[in-house]
Amino acid sequence: MSGRFRNTADDTDGTTGDSGREDTAQYETTERLSQNRWQGPRRGRGVAGRLGGIAVAIAAVIVLALVLSAVHLLPQLRNPFAETTTDRSGPVLLRSITPLSRYEAASGSFEVVVDLQNHSFLPSFIEGSETLFVGQGSDIAYIDFSQLKGQAIHVSANRTAVTITLPRAQLEPAVLDVQHSYVFAQQQGLANRIGNFFSGNPNSQQQVYVAAQQKIQTAAKQSPLLTEAQKNTRSMLTGMLRSLGFRQVTINFS
């Protein structure tokens, strides 16, 4: 009978021990999963925070460089997208030299508004152009001494009187000031715009420049510029000859 007696307490303890170990293993596995679950977002937030900090630092450096450049503590920063102009023109060629024997006696400045219109049988919004051009230029009146001969100067016997006969005043070709002349307004038809886009005519504005120069030339002829030039020439020669001892000076223009 004693040999068949079984210790139930030992069996119970063994069974309880195995269950406890299994529960402990399951708890540790669950804990590790929980830790991994929470560490993933934390690591993501850490990387994002570092990247944000780097971006803020770079932006702060750029702003500081711009401020120091604006107050001239650093060299001026160049715009990498700015356009640059390169002059590749050849040397200027001297074609001729003309000797001048004249006295530039008067100069006039002029301004003209050129309204140049080009139309056809088509409506202006289809084909045609209108240009308002403000031209500024000048013209010079001069006396030519190159044809002055000995018989043009007559001196009295006692050398107290002198008579000089000069040619009448002339005008230089009018000069247009391209730096101060400009196109004020321009309207073009659809066909003209398309043609200019494909052809790219570099002489498209030449017509208004020529018209402005011609109008200034005409205005100079009609102005008192020639009369003023002869008056100034007479005054200049009279003063110079009287300083040489001539009491009577006569200047004629023919």
SEZAVEX-492169 format. One line per field, with one value per residue (C-alpha): x, y, z; chain; residue number from 1. Coordinates in steps of 0.1 Angstrom, whole numbers. Example, Ala and Ser with C-alpha at 12.3 -4.5 7.8 and 13.67 -1.06 7.14 Angstrom:
<sites>
px: (123	137)
py: (-45	-11)
pz: (78	71)
chaine: (A	A)
num: (1	2)
</sites>
This chain:
<sites>
px: (0	28	45	14	11	16	27	-1	15	46	26	5	37	52	21	19	55	51	21	40	69	45	28	61	73	40	43	79	69	40	63	88	61	48	83	89	56	63	100	91	72	96	125	105	98	135	146	120	130	167	158	136	165	189	164	160	197	202	175	190	224	209	189	221	241	214	213	251	252	225	244	276	294	297	303	271	255	249	217	225	195	204	211	245	254	286	299	318	320	351	374	361	374	385	373	383	395	380	398	374	378	346	332	303	283	250	234	198	181	148	121	95	67	64	31	38	10	10	-23	-37	-72	-75	-87	-60	-64	-56	-28	-13	8	9	40	43	80	95	127	152	181	202	215	245	248	283	302	325	359	375	364	376	400	422	396	371	390	395	416	417	449	453	446	418	389	383	355	351	326	316	294	260	255	248	233	249	228	206	218	192	200	193	199	170	147	122	91	62	35	31	1	4	-21	-23	-5	23	29	31	54	77	78	91	112	127	135	162	154	118	123	146	117	107	143	147	114	124	158	142	116	143	163	133	125	161	159	127	141	161	192	209	202	216	247	255	249	272	299	297	300	330	349	342	355	387	395	390	414	439	435	407	383	357	347	322	310	289	273	267)
py: (0	24	17	30	62	92	127	149	180	175	171	201	222	210	219	253	260	252	275	303	301	302	333	350	343	357	388	395	390	414	440	438	443	473	488	483	499	530	533	535	568	582	575	591	622	624	623	649	671	670	677	707	720	718	736	764	767	770	796	816	816	828	856	867	867	888	913	917	921	948	968	964	942	915	918	923	890	885	873	840	846	882	890	903	924	917	942	923	952	956	987	1020	1026	1062	1066	1102	1136	1168	1201	1228	1266	1279	1296	1279	1309	1296	1263	1254	1226	1212	1187	1172	1146	1123	1106	1080	1059	1030	1017	995	986	962	975	988	961	935	953	987	1005	1038	1052	1082	1092	1120	1132	1156	1170	1200	1220	1243	1274	1283	1307	1291	1309	1285	1305	1338	1354	1385	1407	1399	1420	1457	1479	1517	1536	1549	1515	1527	1511	1476	1460	1422	1403	1369	1341	1338	1314	1278	1249	1216	1185	1182	1156	1135	1128	1091	1090	1114	1104	1076	1059	1072	1048	1022	1002	974	952	915	908	933	916	882	894	912	880	859	884	904	935	954	986	987	1021	1037	1054	1074	1084	1097	1115	1132	1143	1158	1177	1192	1202	1219	1237	1249	1265	1283	1294	1326	1304	1317	1353	1348	1332	1361	1386	1367	1365	1403	1410	1386	1401	1437	1432	1414	1440	1469	1454	1454	1492	1495	1522	1514	1478	1468	1431	1422	1389	1379)
pz: (0	9	-25	-44	-24	-48	-36	-51	-36	-57	-88	-81	-75	-107	-127	-110	-118	-155	-158	-140	-164	-193	-179	-173	-209	-223	-201	-213	-249	-245	-228	-256	-282	-263	-260	-297	-305	-285	-295	-333	-332	-307	-331	-360	-340	-331	-367	-377	-349	-360	-396	-385	-364	-393	-416	-390	-386	-424	-427	-399	-416	-449	-432	-413	-445	-463	-434	-433	-470	-469	-443	-463	-437	-464	-501	-521	-530	-568	-582	-600	-624	-633	-670	-680	-710	-729	-754	-782	-806	-827	-825	-840	-875	-884	-920	-927	-913	-927	-920	-908	-913	-898	-868	-850	-841	-826	-815	-810	-792	-805	-794	-818	-814	-844	-850	-876	-889	-914	-926	-954	-966	-936	-902	-880	-854	-881	-900	-894	-868	-851	-832	-810	-808	-788	-805	-790	-810	-819	-848	-853	-874	-886	-908	-934	-936	-960	-990	-975	-1000	-999	-1017	-991	-966	-974	-951	-954	-962	-928	-913	-891	-910	-922	-942	-943	-965	-953	-966	-950	-921	-928	-909	-900	-904	-874	-848	-829	-793	-791	-753	-746	-775	-769	-782	-761	-774	-801	-814	-839	-856	-852	-885	-877	-843	-858	-886	-861	-839	-868	-887	-859	-880	-862	-883	-872	-855	-880	-898	-868	-861	-897	-896	-863	-876	-908	-888	-865	-896	-911	-878	-876	-910	-900	-867	-861	-856	-889	-881	-846	-859	-882	-854	-831	-858	-864	-827	-824	-853	-843	-809	-821	-849	-826	-801	-830	-834	-861	-852	-878	-885	-911	-915	-945	-954	-990)
chaine: (A	A	A	A	A	A	A	A	A	A	A	A	A	A	A	A	A	A	A	A	A	A	A	A	A	A	A	A	A	A	A	A	A	A	A	A	A	A	A	A	A	A	A	A	A	A	A	A	A	A	A	A	A	A	A	A	A	A	A	A	A	A	A	A	A	A	A	A	A	A	A	A	A	A	A	A	A	A	A	A	A	A	A	A	A	A	A	A	A	A	A	A	A	A	A	A	A	A	A	A	A	A	A	A	A	A	A	A	A	A	A	A	A	A	A	A	A	A	A	A	A	A	A	A	A	A	A	A	A	A	A	A	A	A	A	A	A	A	A	A	A	A	A	A	A	A	A	A	A	A	A	A	A	A	A	A	A	A	A	A	A	A	A	A	A	A	A	A	A	A	A	A	A	A	A	A	A	A	A	A	A	A	A	A	A	A	A	A	A	A	A	A	A	A	A	A	A	A	A	A	A	A	A	A	A	A	A	A	A	A	A	A	A	A	A	A	A	A	A	A	A	A	A	A	A	A	A	A	A	A	A	A	A	A	A	A	A	A	A	A	A	A	A	A	A	A	A	A	A	A	A	A	A	A)
num: (1	2	3	4	5	6	7	8	9	10	11	12	13	14	15	16	17	18	19	20	21	22	23	24	25	26	27	28	29	30	31	32	33	34	35	36	37	38	39	40	41	42	43	44	45	46	47	48	49	50	51	52	53	54	55	56	57	58	59	60	61	62	63	64	65	66	67	68	69	70	71	72	73	74	75	76	77	78	79	80	81	82	83	84	85	86	87	88	89	90	91	92	93	94	95	96	97	98	99	100	101	102	103	104	105	106	107	108	109	110	111	112	113	114	115	116	117	118	119	120	121	122	123	124	125	126	127	128	129	130	131	132	133	134	135	136	137	138	139	140	141	142	143	144	145	146	147	148	149	150	151	152	153	154	155	156	157	158	159	160	161	162	163	164	165	166	167	168	169	170	171	172	173	174	175	176	177	178	179	180	181	182	183	184	185	186	187	188	189	190	191	192	193	194	195	196	197	198	199	200	201	202	203	204	205	206	207	208	209	210	211	212	213	214	215	216	217	218	219	220	221	222	223	224	225	226	227	228	229	230	231	232	233	234	235	236	237	238	239	240	241	242	243	244	245	246	247	248	249	250	251	252	253	254)
</sites>
